[in-house]
Amino acid sequence: MNLLTRFSWLRRWETLLFVILCVVIVINTQLSEHFFNVDNISNIFRLSIEKAMVVLLMTFVIINGEIDLSIASVMGLAASVLAFTYEAGWSLPVGFVVAMAVGALCGVINGFFITYLNMPSIVVTLAGLIAYRGVARILLEDRSVGGYPEWFTGLAQNGMIGSFPFTVILFAVMFVACFIILGRTAFGRYVYVIGNNRAGAEYAGINVRRIKMTIFVATGLMAAFAGLWYAARLGNIRANAAEGFELDIITMVLLGGVSIFGGKGTMLGVGLSLLVVLNMRNGMSLANVSGNVQTSIVGALLILSVLIPNWAQSLQNTKWWRSFVERDKPSLTKGETAKGEAG
Amino acid sequence: MRGLRGVLRVQQIRELSLFVILIMVLLLFGSQIENYFTPRTFDRIATTVAIITIVAVGQTMVVLTRNIDLSVGSIVGFTAFLIGRQFAEFRDLDPMVAVGLAMGVGALMGILNGLLVAYGRVPAVVVTLGTLAIYRGALVEYSGSQSIATRQLPDWLKELPQQTVFNLGEVEFGALPVIAIIAVILFQVILTYTRFGRRLYAVGSSPEAAEVAGIPSRRLIFTAFVISGALAGLGGFVYLARIGTITSEAARGLELQVVAAVVVGGVNTFGGSGTVIGTLLGALLVGTIEQSLIRMRINEFWKDALLGIFILIAVTSDSVIMSRLRTWWAERAQKARRSQLPASSSAGKVKA
């Protein structure tokens, strides 16, 4: 019975997201005639592709029952490392590798404290949020570093494959890869199992620590990559790069139907919510809503995306709703009844 | 060993070591910076610590119940700007009304947090990460990209930080640190001696057990968030008195220092243990490091990195060393009791 209600609930959440997405797009077209412009559509993706990249990995983290607040700082740190090494006269590819290594190191630190010392991920990654940003400040102080070679900035700003922007194709490949890993592999199943019941997963012989560690390191790597991409797109790096991105990223994951308590959610939902948030932000920009108000609205969205499922859950538990559903289709919603009839 | 155990609890050892670390840090900076041990340094550190402490006391209540309040920085900024603007418009606004307004608005913001966490069953991180953005956005809208300048404030408020309440030798205690000290003592007494305080610990150590025991845990969590909001409002008033110039960016990131103070001060992030005195020590450490690094100039940028590392060290030492010490002591106590057991149990039987 549980399984059935859960699946139908999930299906409805994604349908709901799809409906919201359609509504947002319709409103956007009403707001501005420039919305369906090809440039604008590709801008929606290009201008926030870094957030979208990290969202994919954050989905794994949250389904696994943890949270990572340090991602925005890792993005900023990776960009700052690149800038620092470039300033010191190192070649760009070397700086790229060093920055990625630093991102992985951040992931290892987060993962070590969380999985091996059993500390709450909120506190560890909050410390990470402060410390990684702090290291970026030590490296760049209050300087702004720019002047990168053309190929580097050009890659993110206007690289094209055929008639598609390079970023969009890159993201599509990443999305499909994450979709398959989460939904179609044993690793993905383990991620869900651990998020649902960590002790149970351990008894079942799953190497919980290794999987959690893998996810945190992968998140660090992805955040570093996204940070470098951000650096390339802006062409100019300060120590406060990507500050505050964690709000948008966590909102996109939770709005996608991923449960903050772990164990629930799909990549499809996250993909849809990503489109919803990006389109909403784009629409608000077209309507000249200021950046801070946009951030507030995303903040409200974050709270609502957990509050509404909670309400829906309590509504489903009420007598009134049960009697309503039972009268409608008893064999589908009431497991006991269905079993009784079958027997 | 038994004697020591009689005198000290694990929590107190934690606080004692923090106190030693604080003195070591002071000596370290004293040897690096000229004219460090002067009343002026003390004053600077004390006023910075005052803001952090006041907000951290509220945060302690929230963390004790296994939650976290990340929105306090935005609440401090909002209330500071709000009363700043009130002072700009009505110059002879009564001080008590101003403080009441700040705490009231802060409490309202805390009520929203508390409702969502306690009754909406949304995790505190999600709620306060959201309201962090919402309250900041509200401030930006309200300010209309204007700022409050020091000259718009009444004279008594400008002079408040310099006002000496009492002297301790050469060191003068200004009004702002005294407000913080009062808040610390008040809430330490509440935690130790009232039913509300004991219940907060109960909810934090085991929400399920507290529920079974008939403790209204939702109401307690809600109250903790309201207290945190109200104290953040008071923090906003102190912030206005100390800084004077308030923009829409005021107190951004303060929540990180506050959480750092609470965690470094030994309040367990799993809830249920910690004291306000510990939080005060944590705030002192955080504030001292921040102000001293600013005076060292070159190393000002090291502030955040050190803060993050301090949190990690504090939490690790809690979860690794302190919990081991706690179990070790408990085992020893059990052994000691067992060795006395035959005599006492036989005595019990005779009585029965």
Interface residues (C-beta under 8 A of the other chain):
Chain A: I67 L69 F113 L117 N118 M119 P120 I122 V123 V124 L126 A127 G128 L129 I130 A131 Y132 R133 G134 V135 R137 I138 E141 D142 E246 L247 I250 L254 I260 F261 S290 N292 V293 T295 S296 I297 V298 G299 A300 L301 L302 I303 V306 L307 N310 W311
Chain B: I68 L116 G120 R121 V122 P123 V125 V126 V127 L129 G130 T131 L132 A133 I134 R136 G137 A138 V140 E141 S248 L256 V259 A260 V263 T269 F270 F301 W302 K303 D304 A305 L306 L307 G308 I309 I311 L312 V315 T316 S319 V320
